[in-house]
C-alpha cells in the first residue's frame, strides 16, 4: 500500500490555503526529509518535507489546488531494501524526522516561469537564438524575445540586448504583458471578495483635529519613547473598542459573539502585497509595549519572516493610506471581522476658535462596518469617542 501524505496540522483547523509549487513530479524518487511541496496558508508560505523515502506515484493536489488540514496531498510508494543474499526480508522504510515546517511571509524562490503575452507574438519563441540569461530576463520583464535585436555571435540575443531594449521601451511606449499573481495577492484578493459577498458593508467618515496628538508625540520623542503617531492611534482605537465592545462582534449562526480580548490587526504593505499582522491582547499593553510589538511585527513582514500565527486571530483592523496622500476611502472588512478603520493623511489649515485664528492639523477617519452586526448609531458613537481620544490624547498616556 502506498503511503498517504496528508496536509499536517501546522495551521488552525479550517484555514484554507493552496499549493504553490511541487518540487517533484509524479514518478520521481523522493528521500525522507527532502523538500516536497510548498503551500500558502494565511499569507505565509509553508515548505513541507517528504515523510518517507520512495517514489512519488500520484499528486492529488496539483499546483493552485485549494487544501485544508488533513487533506490527502499525494501518494508515495515506499522503498524497501532487501538484505543481500537474505530471504527477502526488507529493511523498514526510513521516515523523515519530526521537524517544524519552514514558514516565510513570501517565498523568494522562483517557481515555474509563466510566459507573458505581448503585442508581438511568435509561433515558437523557442526558435529565437538567445542566451539562457537573456531568456530569463525577458520573461521577468515581459519582453518578447523575437522583438529584441541580437548583437551576439550569429545574431544571438544577450542579456545586455534585453536590458537595452527594456530601457528603450520605457522611453517610448508601454508594453502589454501578463504577470502572474503572487500567492499572497491571490489569497488577499479572494478573501476581500468573500468579505464583500458575505457582509453588508457601509462606511462612515469624519475629521478630527489632531494638533494635540502631534504635540504629545513630540514630547514622547524627546523622552525617548518608541511610540509614534500610529501607536497613539492604535492605543486610542483599543480604548474606544473597550468602551464600545460591539465593534468586535461577529455573527455565529443565529447568535452574535463579542470577543473578550482585543487583537488589533494593522495593514502593512510589502511591495504590491498587503499583509495584516496582529497585536495580540492589545488591551493589556501600555503605549510603549504596543509600539515595540507593532515595530517587531512590521519588521517581520518586511523581512519575510512573519509567522502564520502572527497573521491570525485579529478582531479589529486599522489601515493607513495617509502616507499616500489619501484623505477619505472605503476600506474593505477583513474576513470574520465587523469593523475596520481607515486613516487618512494629515493636513494643516487655519481654524477660527473663540474669535481667533490658529493653525491646526486635521486627519480623516474612515470607518467601515458590517450592518448585519453594527447599526449606524453605535458606529457613530465609536467614531466620535475615537475622535475625542485623538483630540485630547493625554488620557492615552495613563492607560
Secondary structure, 3 states (H helix, E strand, C coil): CCEEEECCCCCCCCCCEEEEEECCCCCCEECCCCEEEEEEECCEEEEEECCECEEEEEECCCCCCEECCCCEEEEEEECCEECCCCCCCEECCCECCCCCCEEECCCCCCCCCCCCCCCCCCCCHHHCCECHHHHHHHHHHCCCHHHCCCCCHHHCECHHHHHHHHHHHHHCCCCCCCCCCCHHHHHHHHHHHHHHHHCCEEEEEEEEECHHHHHHHHHHHHCCCCCCHHHHHHHHHHHHHHHCHHHHCEEECCEEECCCCCCEEEEEEECCEEEEEEECCHHHCCHHHHHHHHHHHHHHHHHCCCCHHHHCCCCEEEEECHHHCCCCCCCCCCCCCCEEEEEEEEEEEEEEECCEEEEEEEEEEEEEEECCCCCHHHHHHHHHHHHHHHHCHHHHHHC
